[in-house]
Each structure stands twice: as C-alpha cells, then as structure tokens.
Amino acid sequence: MDLETRVELILRQIDEAQAQLLAQGQRCESTWGTAAILRSLRLSLRALTSGVDPDEAPASFVLLVAKNGQAYLRRDTHMAPLTGTSLSGLLARAGLTLVAGQELMIEPGLARRAIEESLGAIAAESRSLERRRVEIRAALRESTGTKRSEQLLAMEWLFGQETEVRNRRVELAELYDAARNSRAVRQRYIA
C-alpha cells in the first residue's frame, strides 16, 4: 500500500470514527473506545504525514493486518498475533474495518487490553492442550501396534502446538510489559 493510499484510508477512517463518536455522545453511550481509536488514527496520520513509517517507529505499538485478516501487534522486535474480540469490537463501534496491509499505531492502553485478552485465550488454549495430552497419555498406556504409533504422532503434534503457544505467550508477555511500562512512564510525566 503506497503512502497516498494509506493517508487517504486513514483520513476516511478518521471521518467515520468522528461521526460515530458524535453519535455515541448524542445517545449518551460510552465513547472512550471510539475516542481511543480516533486518537490512534490521528497518531498514525501524524506519523505518516511527517515521514515516519508506523512499521519502523521505535517504541510504538503497531497493529498490523495480514492479507488473511489476522491482526498482529508489534513493538520494536516483538510481534505476536492477537486473538479475541475486544479490539475488533472497538474498531466496529468506531465504524472501522481495517484492511489487509494496514498498519495502525495504537495507544499503550489499547495495546494492553488486546494483549490481556490474547493472553486469556492462550491460557484457555493451554488448558485444552493439557487435557488433550492427558487423553493421549491414557490412550498410549492401553494401545499397541498401529494405534500406539498414531498416538505417538498425535503426542508429537501436541508438543509442537505447546511450543507454539509458549512462544506466543512469551512474545505477548514482552509486549504487555512494554505497554504497562509505557503507561507508567507517561503517567509519571503527566503528574
């Protein structure tokens, strides 16, 4: 996506988010999520128009959307896929749909919420993998021959899945620490 297209997209998204923010205010609904998304859009626009590529901005949280629609959060050298619906729900309330290839600088508070939800999803996935491991171990004790080799292959696949989950958890934990520290630093300077 070239610079002009990225700027036009963000300008359209800002207009839509502003309209949604106004409508939510008139209906006496909570506006903090839409306002946070709007601030993130403005931050991204400012970065783009001043020549800073959000993907290369140091110490910034960047939401990246892959071609398959998967959202990733990146900061410095850490990147992890986001799971859950809180961020996509906030974007929907703001009237936005991120497009493949879009990069959006987001506030540490939004990043922290998305990371917390993803960590919760990873915890649930870990529990599911643990239950599956217990089932496979029980089946291994009772199996022989071909069934046993199938169970051993299933256990090998399970170990790979557990490793992937641990790696995602580590990356998310690093991102979470950065989000929490960004917020603490900002609050220190505000006070």
C-alpha positions in Angstrom: 0.0 0.0 0.0 1.6 3.3 -1.1 1.8 6.4 1.1 -1.0 8.3 -0.6 -3.4 5.4 -0.3 -2.5 4.9 3.3 -3.2 8.6 4.1 -6.5 8.6 2.2 -7.6 5.4 4.1 -6.8 6.9 7.5 -8.5 10.2 6.6 -11.7 8.3 5.7 -11.4 6.2 8.9 -11.0 9.4 11.0 -14.1 10.9 9.4 -16.1 7.7 10.2 -14.7 7.5 13.7 -15.6 11.1 14.4 -19.1 10.6 13.1 -19.5 7.5 15.4 -18.1 9.4 18.3 -20.6 12.2 17.9 -23.5 9.8 17.5 -22.4 7.8 20.6 -22.2 11.1 22.6 -25.7 12.1 21.5 -27.0 8.7 22.5 -25.2 9.1 25.9 -23.2 5.9 25.2 -19.6 5.3 26.4 -17.2 6.9 24.0 -13.8 6.0 25.5 -13.1 3.2 23.0 -14.0 5.2 19.9 -12.1 8.2 21.3 -9.0 5.9 21.8 -9.3 4.5 18.3 -9.7 8.1 16.9 -6.5 9.2 18.8 -4.7 6.2 17.4 -5.8 7.0 13.8 -4.6 10.6 14.3 -1.3 9.4 15.7 -0.8 7.2 12.7 -1.8 10.0 10.3 0.7 12.4 12.0 3.4 9.8 11.7 2.7 9.1 8.0 2.5 12.8 7.0 5.7 13.6 8.9 7.6 10.8 7.0 7.6 8.2 9.8 6.6 4.8 8.7 4.5 3.3 11.5 6.1 -0.1 10.9 9.5 1.5 11.7 8.5 3.8 14.5 10.6 2.9 17.6 8.8 2.3 20.9 5.4 2.4 19.3 2.7 -0.2 19.3 1.7 -1.0 15.7 -1.3 -3.0 14.8 -0.6 -4.9 11.6 -3.3 -6.6 9.5 -2.1 -9.5 7.4 -3.5 -10.5 4.0 -5.6 -13.2 5.7 -7.1 -10.6 8.0 -5.1 -11.8 11.1 -4.2 -8.9 13.4 -0.7 -8.7 14.8 0.7 -6.4 17.4 4.3 -5.2 17.1 6.6 -3.1 19.2 10.3 -3.0 18.5 11.4 -6.6 17.8 8.4 -8.2 19.5 5.4 -9.3 17.4 2.5 -11.6 18.3 -0.8 -12.5 16.8 -3.9 -11.0 18.6 -6.8 -13.2 19.4 -10.1 -12.1 20.9 -12.8 -9.6 20.0 -12.2 -6.6 22.2 -10.1 -4.7 19.7 -12.2 -5.7 16.7 -15.3 -4.7 18.8 -13.8 -1.3 19.5 -13.0 -0.8 15.8 -16.5 -1.9 14.8 -18.0 0.6 17.3 -15.9 3.3 15.8 -17.3 2.2 12.4 -14.0 0.9 11.1 -12.8 -2.2 9.4 -9.0 -2.5 9.0 -7.8 -3.6 5.6 -5.2 -6.1 4.7 -1.7 -4.4 4.8 -2.9 -1.6 7.0 -0.6 -0.5 9.9 -2.1 1.5 12.7 -0.2 2.9 15.7 -2.2 2.3 18.8 -2.1 3.7 22.3 -0.4 1.6 25.0 -3.8 1.3 26.9 -5.5 -0.3 23.8 -2.5 -2.5 23.2 -2.6 -3.7 26.8 -6.3 -4.6 26.6 -5.8 -6.5 23.4 -2.7 -8.3 24.9 -4.6 -9.2 28.1 -7.4 -10.7 26.0 -4.9 -12.7 23.9 -3.2 -13.9 27.0 -6.5 -15.2 28.3 -7.1 -17.0 25.0 -3.7 -18.6 25.2 -4.4 -19.7 28.8 -7.6 -21.4 27.5 -5.7 -23.0 24.6 -3.0 -24.3 27.0 -5.7 -25.9 29.2 -7.2 -27.5 26.1 -3.8 -28.8 25.0 -3.1 -30.2 28.5 -6.4 -32.1 28.5 -5.6 -33.5 25.1 -2.1 -34.6 26.4 -3.8 -36.4 29.4 -6.1 -38.2 26.9 -3.2 -39.2 24.6 -1.2 -40.5 27.6 -4.1 -42.6 28.8 -4.6 -44.0 25.3 -0.9 -44.7 25.0 -0.9 -46.8 28.1 -3.7 -49.0 26.6 -2.6 -49.1 23.0 -0.3 -51.4 21.0 0.8 -51.6 17.4 -0.6 -49.2 14.8 -2.8 -47.4 17.4 0.3 -46.7 19.5 2.2 -45.2 16.6 -0.8 -43.0 15.8 -0.9 -41.8 19.4 2.8 -41.1 19.4 2.4 -39.0 16.3 -0.5 -37.2 18.0 1.7 -36.6 21.0 4.5 -35.2 18.7 2.0 -32.8 17.1 0.8 -31.8 20.6 4.3 -30.9 21.7 4.7 -28.7 18.6 1.4 -26.9 19.4 2.5 -26.4 23.0 5.8 -24.9 21.9 3.9 -22.5 19.6 1.6 -21.5 22.4 4.6 -20.9 24.8 6.3 -18.8 22.1 3.2 -16.7 21.6 2.8 -16.3 25.4 6.4 -15.1 25.7 6.0 -12.5 22.9 2.7 -11.3 24.4 4.3 -11.0 27.8 7.1 -8.9 26.4 4.5 -6.7 24.7 2.4 -6.5 27.8 5.4 -5.4 29.9 6.2 -2.7 27.3 2.6 -1.5 27.3 2.5 -1.4 31.1 5.8 0.5 31.3 4.8 2.9 28.6 1.8 3.8 30.6 3.7 4.2 33.8 6.3 6.4 32.1 3.5 8.6 30.6 1.7 8.9 33.9 4.9 9.9 35.7 5.4 12.8 33.3 1.8 13.9 33.4 1.8 14.1 37.2 
